[in-house]
Amino acid sequence: MALQSSAQARRGRSAPAASFRYEDETVRDVPFDELRLTDFRRSKPWRTVRSVHGMAHHSGSYASATTNGHVVYESRLELARLLLADFDPAVQAIYAQPFRMTAKVDGRVRHHVPDFLLIMQSGVVQVVNVKPADLLADPKIKDALAWPRKLVGRHGWGYEVWSGADPILLENVRFLAAYRRPGVVPAEEIERAWASVQDGDQLAAAEHRLAEGRDPHEVRPSIMALLWAGHLTTDLTTPLSGNWVLRRSG
């Protein structure tokens, strides 16, 4: 792995590079064509995210079940994409503001910090930029997103510009996220629900059977935890109701 200091990088560098900040406060630069997943170990977000009263954007940190730690975000739209990544069983790792990209484009040195980098269980890497849909037609925004797409694509990684998803899906995932952390629902209750729910059950019927005479809402958290974990699936583009059809995914 070829590394150099930021000061060295600023002196006449022409090849594209990625700059990393690490937990020990060092900053290192890696030629982009030599970039590897090992470069992300013990890295931290390129920018410090602060939440100040009155600021236009709503930033913060999200307690991710995927990373078992906090992932920063700088807007509610970024938080929505982060929720979907955390919910996706194919995602193995999530990095916010993973690095700063530097490249000479049309004779000018350009910099860009992607919003997220996702590493999939399959080994596929996806660089994600989050932008509101109404900004994508802006020529400056289009240009700012285009050259990173080319650079990331040449490296063999995926690139996504995300502007939102079905609002019902997002609301359902937000609701299920309340059950994402181990211990929120006792493990024995989740195991009992898994043994009880049958493939093709409607949610109301599954809750009634599992409750065994208690209020069915008392057992709903265990089914929600199974849905978050992906052991059960349903059509999340429809509002939460007792008509949800539950499928066992193994």
C-alpha positions in Angstrom: 0.0 0.0 0.0 1.5 3.3 -1.1 1.0 6.1 1.4 2.1 9.7 1.6 1.4 12.7 3.8 -1.1 15.3 2.8 1.7 17.9 2.5 3.5 15.6 0.0 0.3 15.1 -1.9 -0.2 18.8 -2.4 3.1 19.2 -4.0 2.4 18.5 -7.7 0.3 15.4 -7.4 -1.4 14.7 -10.7 -2.7 11.1 -10.2 -6.1 10.6 -8.6 -5.9 9.8 -4.9 -8.0 9.1 -1.8 -7.2 10.8 1.5 -8.1 9.1 4.8 -8.4 10.3 8.4 -7.6 7.7 11.1 -8.5 7.3 14.7 -4.9 8.1 15.7 -5.5 11.5 14.0 -3.1 10.8 11.1 -4.1 11.7 7.6 -2.8 9.5 4.8 -3.2 9.6 1.0 -3.5 6.5 -1.2 -3.2 6.6 -5.0 -6.7 5.8 -6.2 -5.7 2.9 -8.4 -4.0 1.3 -5.3 -7.1 1.8 -3.1 -8.0 -1.4 -1.1 -10.6 -2.1 1.6 -7.8 -2.5 4.1 -7.3 1.2 3.9 -10.6 1.8 5.7 -9.5 -0.1 8.8 -9.6 2.3 11.8 -10.5 5.2 9.6 -13.0 7.9 10.7 -15.2 10.3 8.7 -13.3 12.9 6.8 -15.4 15.8 8.2 -16.5 16.4 11.8 -20.3 16.5 11.9 -21.7 19.1 14.3 -25.3 19.8 15.2 -25.9 23.5 15.9 -29.2 25.1 16.8 -30.6 27.0 13.8 -28.5 25.2 11.2 -30.4 24.4 7.9 -29.3 20.7 7.9 -30.2 18.1 10.5 -27.0 16.2 11.2 -26.3 13.6 13.9 -25.1 10.1 14.5 -27.1 6.9 14.0 -26.6 3.7 16.1 -26.1 1.1 13.4 -26.9 -2.5 13.9 -24.6 -3.4 11.0 -21.5 -1.7 12.3 -22.3 -2.1 16.0 -21.4 1.6 16.4 -22.4 5.1 15.4 -22.5 6.3 11.8 -22.7 10.1 11.1 -25.1 11.8 8.7 -25.5 15.4 7.6 -29.2 15.5 6.6 -32.5 13.7 7.1 -32.2 12.4 3.5 -28.8 10.9 4.4 -30.3 9.4 7.5 -33.0 7.8 5.3 -30.4 6.2 3.1 -28.4 5.1 6.1 -31.5 3.4 7.6 -32.0 1.4 4.4 -28.4 0.4 4.3 -28.6 -0.8 8.0 -31.8 -2.7 7.2 -30.2 -4.4 4.1 -28.9 -7.9 5.0 -26.5 -7.7 2.0 -24.6 -4.8 3.6 -21.7 -5.9 5.7 -20.1 -2.5 6.5 -21.0 1.2 6.3 -18.6 4.1 6.2 -19.8 7.7 6.3 -17.7 10.3 4.5 -15.2 7.5 3.9 -12.4 9.5 2.2 -11.7 12.7 0.2 -11.2 12.1 -3.5 -8.7 14.3 -5.4 -8.2 14.3 -9.1 -7.2 16.7 -11.9 -10.3 17.3 -14.1 -10.1 19.5 -17.2 -6.8 20.9 -15.9 -8.2 21.8 -12.5 -7.6 19.9 -9.2 -11.0 18.8 -7.8 -12.0 17.4 -4.4 -15.0 15.4 -3.4 -16.1 13.6 -0.2 -18.7 10.9 -0.8 -21.5 10.5 1.7 -21.3 6.8 2.3 -19.3 3.7 1.2 -21.1 0.4 1.6 -19.3 -3.0 1.6 -21.6 -5.9 0.7 -21.4 -9.5 1.9 -20.5 -10.4 -1.7 -17.5 -8.1 -1.6 -19.0 -5.6 -3.9 -18.3 -2.0 -2.9 -20.8 0.8 -3.5 -20.0 4.5 -3.2 -23.1 6.5 -2.4 -23.9 10.2 -2.8 -27.2 11.5 -1.4 -28.7 14.5 -3.2 -32.3 15.8 -3.3 -34.0 15.1 -6.6 -34.7 18.8 -7.3 -31.0 19.6 -7.3 -29.9 16.9 -9.8 -30.7 19.1 -12.8 -28.3 21.8 -11.6 -25.3 21.8 -14.0 -22.9 22.4 -11.1 -24.3 19.5 -9.1 -24.3 17.2 -12.2 -20.6 18.1 -12.8 -19.7 17.6 -9.1 -21.2 14.1 -9.2 -20.0 13.0 -12.7 -16.2 13.0 -12.3 -16.3 10.9 -9.1 -18.6 8.4 -10.9 -16.0 8.0 -13.6 -13.2 7.6 -11.1 -15.0 5.1 -8.9 -16.2 3.1 -12.0 -12.7 2.8 -13.4 -11.7 1.3 -10.0 -14.4 -1.4 -10.4 -16.6 -0.1 -7.6 -20.3 0.7 -7.9 -21.6 4.3 -7.7 -25.0 5.5 -6.7 -26.7 8.9 -6.5 -29.7 8.4 -4.2 -32.5 10.9 -3.9 -35.1 9.1 -1.9 -37.4 6.0 -1.8 -41.0 5.1 -1.4 -42.3 7.1 1.7 -44.3 4.1 3.0 -41.2 1.9 2.8 -39.1 4.4 4.7 -41.7 4.8 7.4 -41.9 1.0 7.8 -38.1 0.7 8.0 -38.0 3.5 10.6 -40.6 1.7 12.6 -38.7 -1.6 12.4 -35.4 0.1 13.3 -36.7 0.4 16.9 -36.2 -3.4 17.2 -32.7 -3.4 15.6 -30.6 -3.6 18.8 -29.9 -7.0 20.6 -31.7 -7.1 23.9 -34.6 -4.7 23.0 -36.7 -7.8 22.7 -35.6 -10.8 24.8 -34.0 -13.5 22.8 -36.3 -16.2 24.1 -39.3 -14.2 22.9 -37.8 -13.9 19.4 -37.1 -17.6 19.4 -40.6 -18.4 20.4 -42.0 -16.2 17.7 -39.8 -17.8 15.1 -41.1 -21.3 16.1 -44.7 -20.1 16.0 -45.0 -18.0 12.8 -45.9 -20.0 9.7 -45.0 -19.1 6.2 -47.9 -17.2 4.6 -49.4 -16.1 8.0 -51.1 -12.7 8.1 -49.6 -10.6 10.9 -52.8 -10.5 12.9 -53.2 -14.3 12.8 -49.6 -14.8 13.7 -49.9 -12.4 16.7 -53.1 -14.1 17.9 -51.6 -17.6 17.8 -48.4 -16.4 19.5 -50.3 -14.4 22.2 -52.2 -17.5 23.5 -54.9 -15.4 25.1 -52.8 -12.3 25.9 -53.2 -9.0 24.1 -51.7 -9.6 20.6 -49.9 -6.3 20.8 -47.7 -7.7 23.6 -46.1 -10.1 21.2 -45.7 -7.8 18.2 -42.2 -6.7 19.1 -40.8 -10.2 18.7 -42.3 -10.4 15.1 -41.0 -6.9 14.3 -37.5 -8.0 15.5 -37.7 -11.0 13.1 -38.7 -8.6 10.3 -35.8 -6.3 11.0 -33.3 -9.2 11.1 -34.6 -10.5 7.7 -35.8 -13.8 9.1 -39.3 -12.8 8.2 -40.2 -10.7 5.2 -43.3 -8.8 4.0 -44.3 -6.2 1.5 -43.0 -3.0 3.2 -44.5 -0.8 0.5 -47.9 -1.2 2.2 -48.8 0.5 5.5 -48.4 -1.6 8.7 -51.6 -3.6 9.3 -52.8 -7.0 10.4 -53.0 -8.0 6.7 -49.3 -8.0 6.2 -48.4 -11.4 4.8 -45.3 -12.9 6.5 -42.8 -15.0 4.7 -40.1 -17.1 6.3 -36.7 -16.5 4.7 -34.8 -19.2 6.5 
